Amino acid sequence: MGNSGGTLTTRSTSTRELHQLMRAAGFTGIDDTEVLAEGWQVTDFADAGRRSLANLVQRTGTPAVMVSFLDSDVGFIEALTPDGNSWDGLLNREMAKSYEIPLEQFPVEPAVAGALAWSAAAELTPDEEAIRQTLTRSALFAEELSSALLIALGLPGAT
């Protein structure tokens, strides 16, 4: 099983500062950053440690969502708010089955509820039905679903 890195979405004052904070939090292979509206940024990375997301949220004091990709076939979502609320989910469930990933460990409804709470904490306006569809839909590349998830979460300027 290969790993094709992931994306991290959070709010930061500058891309340079975000990259420094990501490195300090244990992210490696930090690459392109797409700047969205209202300070939100999406940054590609090669790898992250087990506590990298928690370390970053603690350092920035802002909510973050991370998607780690498995060969562009499956996306593992982890999201966290500074007050410790977290949720996780899975993108491309049909493809995940072929990797024998236990889908029961990634129930859809708790992920939808968690995503709505995360969006509220991030002061965003999510689309509940779009979140549910993103978590259940299939796509050729998990990255497509990741982009759809950012839009569903209500991130300003996400495409």
Disulfide bonds with the S-S distance in Angstrom:
none
